[in-house]
């Protein structure tokens, strides 16, 4: 099994940053433990465990719990979590065209950097004035949205589209005729 623990470190660091920005005197310490565990304690009380929920907590819930603790009020356990991740090699969501040249948002998550870089290069070669950026999406999704039209969803097909089909869909959308991409790869590797 690949070293999945390193995938959790950026999430931990982001939560730590958010908490210390809001509560400057908070002492935030932590580590990523076995099998990607993620737990939060306040004043020695366990208030969240990823082993119990299978997902990460929402930042608002963490802030609320810290505020209650700092006000001297009892802290309740956080039971709500973000949807669990699906460990797939590539997660991209969405490709969004907002103008003729377009703005492409490509979700770059975990081990997808090589694939995303390749896709960015392919898009840049065919659409040199396209602006490409990235963010983390949900539950292993891979969706292609062009001019607000969903043209591909991995959640519907279970596979990823071919790059050439994405390029063709972009051309059709630029001509005002967005079409759903029906063809997909059946070679997704679940890690």
C-alpha positions in Angstrom: 0.0 0.0 0.0 1.3 3.5 -0.9 2.1 5.9 1.9 -1.3 7.5 2.2 -0.4 9.3 5.4 1.3 12.2 3.6 -2.0 13.0 1.9 -3.5 14.0 5.3 -0.7 16.3 6.3 -1.8 19.2 4.0 -5.3 19.0 5.4 -4.0 19.0 9.0 -1.8 22.0 8.2 -4.8 23.9 6.6 -7.0 23.2 9.7 -4.2 24.3 12.0 -3.8 27.5 10.0 -7.5 28.3 10.1 -7.8 27.6 13.8 -4.7 29.7 14.7 -5.9 32.6 12.5 -9.2 32.8 14.4 -7.8 31.9 17.9 -4.3 33.3 18.0 -3.5 32.1 21.5 -4.5 28.5 20.7 -1.8 25.9 21.1 -2.3 23.6 18.1 -0.3 20.5 18.0 -0.9 17.3 16.2 0.4 14.5 14.0 -1.0 12.2 11.4 -1.2 8.8 12.9 -1.9 5.2 11.7 -3.9 4.7 8.6 -4.5 8.4 8.1 -6.2 8.9 11.5 -7.3 12.4 12.3 -8.5 13.4 15.7 -9.2 16.6 17.5 -8.9 17.1 21.3 -9.9 20.2 23.2 -8.6 20.4 26.8 -8.0 16.7 26.8 -11.5 15.8 25.5 -11.8 14.0 22.2 -14.3 15.9 20.2 -13.7 14.4 16.7 -12.3 11.2 15.3 -12.0 10.5 11.6 -12.2 6.7 12.5 -15.7 7.3 13.7 -16.9 9.5 10.8 -14.7 8.5 7.8 -14.3 12.1 6.8 -12.8 15.4 7.9 -14.7 17.8 10.1 -16.2 21.0 8.8 -14.1 24.0 9.9 -17.2 25.9 11.2 -17.8 23.0 13.6 -14.2 23.1 14.9 -14.5 26.9 15.3 -17.7 26.5 17.2 -16.3 23.9 19.5 -13.2 26.0 20.2 -15.3 29.1 20.9 -17.5 27.1 23.4 -14.3 25.8 25.2 -12.8 29.3 25.3 -16.1 30.6 26.8 -16.0 27.9 29.5 -19.0 26.1 28.1 -19.2 22.3 27.6 -17.9 21.0 24.3 -19.9 18.5 22.4 -18.5 15.8 20.2 -18.5 16.7 16.4 -20.4 13.9 14.6 -20.9 15.6 11.2 -18.1 15.3 8.6 -17.4 16.1 5.0 -18.0 13.2 2.6 -15.3 10.6 2.6 -12.7 10.6 -0.1 -12.5 8.0 -2.8 -8.8 7.0 -3.4 -8.5 7.3 -7.1 -5.4 8.1 -9.1 -7.0 11.2 -10.8 -9.5 13.6 -9.4 -10.4 16.6 -11.6 -13.4 18.8 -11.1 -14.5 20.9 -12.9 -13.3 22.3 -16.2 -15.3 25.5 -16.4 -15.4 27.8 -19.4 -16.7 31.2 -18.5 -15.6 33.2 -21.6 -14.6 32.3 -25.2 -11.0 32.0 -24.2 -12.3 30.5 -21.0 -11.3 29.9 -17.4 -10.4 26.2 -16.7 -10.6 25.0 -13.1 -8.9 21.7 -12.7 -9.0 19.9 -9.4 -5.5 18.7 -8.7 -5.7 16.2 -5.8 -3.2 13.6 -4.4 -1.4 11.7 -7.1 -3.1 13.5 -10.0 -0.4 16.1 -10.6 1.1 14.3 -13.6 -2.2 13.8 -15.3 -3.4 17.3 -14.5 -0.1 18.8 -15.8 -0.5 16.8 -19.0 -4.1 17.9 -19.4 -3.1 21.6 -18.7 -0.4 21.3 -21.4 -2.8 19.7 -23.9 -5.4 22.4 -23.2 -2.8 25.2 -23.4 -1.5 23.9 -26.7 -5.0 24.0 -28.3 -6.3 27.0 -26.4 -3.3 29.2 -25.7 -5.3 32.0 -24.1 -7.1 29.7 -21.6 -6.4 30.4 -18.0 -5.9 27.2 -15.9 -6.2 27.0 -12.1 -7.0 24.2 -9.7 -8.7 23.3 -6.4 -9.8 20.2 -4.4 -13.1 18.7 -5.3 -15.5 16.2 -3.7 -15.5 12.4 -3.2 -13.2 11.5 -6.1 -15.4 13.3 -8.6 -14.2 14.2 -12.0 -16.6 16.5 -13.8 -16.3 18.6 -16.9 -18.5 21.7 -17.1 -18.3 23.9 -20.1 -20.3 27.2 -20.1 -22.3 25.9 -17.2 -23.3 22.7 -19.0 -22.2 19.4 -17.4 -20.7 17.4 -20.2 -19.1 14.6 -18.3 -19.4 13.1 -14.8 -17.2 10.3 -13.4 -19.9 9.8 -10.8 -22.3 8.8 -13.6 -19.9 6.7 -15.7 -17.4 5.3 -13.2 -14.4 6.2 -15.5 -12.5 9.1 -16.8 -13.0 10.7 -20.3 -10.3 10.7 -22.9 -8.4 13.9 -23.4 -9.3 14.1 -27.1 -13.0 13.9 -26.1 -12.6 16.9 -23.7 -10.9 18.9 -26.5 -13.7 18.0 -28.9 -16.3 19.0 -26.3 -14.5 22.4 -25.8 -14.6 23.0 -29.5 -18.3 22.2 -29.7 -19.1 24.4 -26.7 -17.2 27.3 -28.3 -19.4 26.8 -31.4 -22.4 27.0 -29.1 -23.2 23.2 -29.2 -22.2 21.6 -25.9 -22.6 17.8 -26.0 -22.3 15.2 -23.2 -19.2 13.0 -23.5 -20.3 9.4 -23.6 -17.0 7.6 -24.0 -14.9 6.9 -21.0 -11.8 4.9 -19.8 -12.5 1.8 -17.9 -9.0 1.6 -16.4 -9.4 3.5 -13.1 -7.1 2.1 -10.5 -8.3 2.4 -6.9 -5.3 2.7 -4.6 
